[in-house]
Amino acid sequence: MPKKYRLLILVVAVLTLTVVWTVLTHESKITTTTTTETSQVWVNDCDTPVQRPQSLTLTCADGGMRLEELMWAVWDKNGAVGYGTYLENDCQPSCADGTFSQTPVYVTVSKLIEFQGKTYLKELEIKSDMGRQLPGGQTVIQWELMDF
């Protein structure tokens, strides 16, 4: 095997191990972080208050855009940071018969707001992992989880 291919394989292996290490490190933080402060912070998932959700639906009417397999490294009144999978329906030939594309993403939720006696984080930012494009061609999506 030529030397340049061996170098390429080595670089890919190092990058893969880095991603795996990051996910494992974040997952261990998630299982050990519990405080009173974090238990008082919510997000709105289709009009349902949730804490540290494992999934979030962005388009509540049809579920065509959503986040799944969410793991949170940080969750408190200053914001939330996590990692997961973004799914988007291409709605071809129709939304009922469409295909979902999946992309690994980093997720940030910010902008604290008080609503009906609870503290919510309301602004969601989704960034594709490793510069990959999301189904619409962008690498970042900004989303309001509360529009009231």
Contacts in CASP RR format, 6 or more apart in sequence:
PFRMAT RR
TARGET T0000
AUTHOR 0000-0000-0000
METHOD contacts of the structure
MODEL  1
MPKKYRLLILVVAVLTLTVVWTVLTHESKITTTTTTETSQVWVNDCDTPV
QRPQSLTLTCADGGMRLEELMWAVWDKNGAVGYGTYLENDCQPSCADGTF
SQTPVYVTVSKLIEFQGKTYLKELEIKSDMGRQLPGGQTVIQWELMDF
15 130 0 8 1.000
19 129 0 8 1.000
19 130 0 8 1.000
22 83 0 8 1.000
23 71 0 8 1.000
23 83 0 8 1.000
26 71 0 8 1.000
26 73 0 8 1.000
26 82 0 8 1.000
26 83 0 8 1.000
27 71 0 8 1.000
29 73 0 8 1.000
30 52 0 8 1.000
30 71 0 8 1.000
30 72 0 8 1.000
30 73 0 8 1.000
33 74 0 8 1.000
33 75 0 8 1.000
35 76 0 8 1.000
37 76 0 8 1.000
37 77 0 8 1.000
38 51 0 8 1.000
38 52 0 8 1.000
38 75 0 8 1.000
38 76 0 8 1.000
39 51 0 8 1.000
40 77 0 8 1.000
40 118 0 8 1.000
40 119 0 8 1.000
41 51 0 8 1.000
41 75 0 8 1.000
41 76 0 8 1.000
41 77 0 8 1.000
41 79 0 8 1.000
41 80 0 8 1.000
41 119 0 8 1.000
41 120 0 8 1.000
41 121 0 8 1.000
42 49 0 8 1.000
42 50 0 8 1.000
42 51 0 8 1.000
42 118 0 8 1.000
42 119 0 8 1.000
42 120 0 8 1.000
42 121 0 8 1.000
43 49 0 8 1.000
43 50 0 8 1.000
43 51 0 8 1.000
43 53 0 8 1.000
43 56 0 8 1.000
43 80 0 8 1.000
43 109 0 8 1.000
43 120 0 8 1.000
43 121 0 8 1.000
43 122 0 8 1.000
43 124 0 8 1.000
43 145 0 8 1.000
44 50 0 8 1.000
44 120 0 8 1.000
44 122 0 8 1.000
44 145 0 8 1.000
44 146 0 8 1.000
45 53 0 8 1.000
45 55 0 8 1.000
45 56 0 8 1.000
45 57 0 8 1.000
45 145 0 8 1.000
46 57 0 8 1.000
46 60 0 8 1.000
47 60 0 8 1.000
49 118 0 8 1.000
49 120 0 8 1.000
50 56 0 8 1.000
51 75 0 8 1.000
52 70 0 8 1.000
52 72 0 8 1.000
52 75 0 8 1.000
52 80 0 8 1.000
53 70 0 8 1.000
54 68 0 8 1.000
54 69 0 8 1.000
54 70 0 8 1.000
55 66 0 8 1.000
55 67 0 8 1.000
55 68 0 8 1.000
55 69 0 8 1.000
55 70 0 8 1.000
56 66 0 8 1.000
56 67 0 8 1.000
56 70 0 8 1.000
56 124 0 8 1.000
56 145 0 8 1.000
57 63 0 8 1.000
57 65 0 8 1.000
57 66 0 8 1.000
58 64 0 8 1.000
58 65 0 8 1.000
58 66 0 8 1.000
58 67 0 8 1.000
58 124 0 8 1.000
58 143 0 8 1.000
59 65 0 8 1.000
59 66 0 8 1.000
62 89 0 8 1.000
62 95 0 8 1.000
63 89 0 8 1.000
64 87 0 8 1.000
64 88 0 8 1.000
64 89 0 8 1.000
64 91 0 8 1.000
64 95 0 8 1.000
64 100 0 8 1.000
65 86 0 8 1.000
65 87 0 8 1.000
65 88 0 8 1.000
65 89 0 8 1.000
66 86 0 8 1.000
66 87 0 8 1.000
67 84 0 8 1.000
67 85 0 8 1.000
67 86 0 8 1.000
67 87 0 8 1.000
67 105 0 8 1.000
67 107 0 8 1.000
67 126 0 8 1.000
68 84 0 8 1.000
68 85 0 8 1.000
68 87 0 8 1.000
69 84 0 8 1.000
69 85 0 8 1.000
70 82 0 8 1.000
70 83 0 8 1.000
70 84 0 8 1.000
70 107 0 8 1.000
71 82 0 8 1.000
71 83 0 8 1.000
71 84 0 8 1.000
72 80 0 8 1.000
72 81 0 8 1.000
72 82 0 8 1.000
73 81 0 8 1.000
73 82 0 8 1.000
73 83 0 8 1.000
74 80 0 8 1.000
74 81 0 8 1.000
74 82 0 8 1.000
77 112 0 8 1.000
77 119 0 8 1.000
79 108 0 8 1.000
79 109 0 8 1.000
79 110 0 8 1.000
79 112 0 8 1.000
79 121 0 8 1.000
80 107 0 8 1.000
80 108 0 8 1.000
80 109 0 8 1.000
80 110 0 8 1.000
80 121 0 8 1.000
81 106 0 8 1.000
81 107 0 8 1.000
81 108 0 8 1.000
82 106 0 8 1.000
82 107 0 8 1.000
82 108 0 8 1.000
83 104 0 8 1.000
83 105 0 8 1.000
83 106 0 8 1.000
83 107 0 8 1.000
83 129 0 8 1.000
84 104 0 8 1.000
84 105 0 8 1.000
84 106 0 8 1.000
84 107 0 8 1.000
85 102 0 8 1.000
85 103 0 8 1.000
85 104 0 8 1.000
85 105 0 8 1.000
86 102 0 8 1.000
86 103 0 8 1.000
86 104 0 8 1.000
86 105 0 8 1.000
86 126 0 8 1.000
86 128 0 8 1.000
86 134 0 8 1.000
86 141 0 8 1.000
87 100 0 8 1.000
87 101 0 8 1.000
87 102 0 8 1.000
88 100 0 8 1.000
88 101 0 8 1.000
88 134 0 8 1.000
88 135 0 8 1.000
88 136 0 8 1.000
89 95 0 8 1.000
89 98 0 8 1.000
89 99 0 8 1.000
89 100 0 8 1.000
90 98 0 8 1.000
90 99 0 8 1.000
90 100 0 8 1.000
90 101 0 8 1.000
90 135 0 8 1.000
91 98 0 8 1.000
92 98 0 8 1.000
92 99 0 8 1.000
101 135 0 8 1.000
103 128 0 8 1.000
103 129 0 8 1.000
103 132 0 8 1.000
103 133 0 8 1.000
103 134 0 8 1.000
103 135 0 8 1.000
104 128 0 8 1.000
104 129 0 8 1.000
104 130 0 8 1.000
104 132 0 8 1.000
105 126 0 8 1.000
105 127 0 8 1.000
105 128 0 8 1.000
105 129 0 8 1.000
105 134 0 8 1.000
106 126 0 8 1.000
106 127 0 8 1.000
106 129 0 8 1.000
107 124 0 8 1.000
107 125 0 8 1.000
107 126 0 8 1.000
107 127 0 8 1.000
108 124 0 8 1.000
108 125 0 8 1.000
108 127 0 8 1.000
109 121 0 8 1.000
109 122 0 8 1.000
109 123 0 8 1.000
109 124 0 8 1.000
109 125 0 8 1.000
109 145 0 8 1.000
110 121 0 8 1.000
110 122 0 8 1.000
110 123 0 8 1.000
110 125 0 8 1.000
111 121 0 8 1.000
111 122 0 8 1.000
111 123 0 8 1.000
112 119 0 8 1.000
112 120 0 8 1.000
112 121 0 8 1.000
112 122 0 8 1.000
113 119 0 8 1.000
113 120 0 8 1.000
113 121 0 8 1.000
113 122 0 8 1.000
113 146 0 8 1.000
114 120 0 8 1.000
115 146 0 8 1.000
115 148 0 8 1.000
120 145 0 8 1.000
120 146 0 8 1.000
121 145 0 8 1.000
122 144 0 8 1.000
122 145 0 8 1.000
122 146 0 8 1.000
123 142 0 8 1.000
123 143 0 8 1.000
123 144 0 8 1.000
123 145 0 8 1.000
124 141 0 8 1.000
124 142 0 8 1.000
124 143 0 8 1.000
124 144 0 8 1.000
124 145 0 8 1.000
125 140 0 8 1.000
125 141 0 8 1.000
125 142 0 8 1.000
125 143 0 8 1.000
126 134 0 8 1.000
126 140 0 8 1.000
126 141 0 8 1.000
126 143 0 8 1.000
127 139 0 8 1.000
127 140 0 8 1.000
128 134 0 8 1.000
128 139 0 8 1.000
128 140 0 8 1.000
131 139 0 8 1.000
132 139 0 8 1.000
133 139 0 8 1.000
134 141 0 8 1.000
END
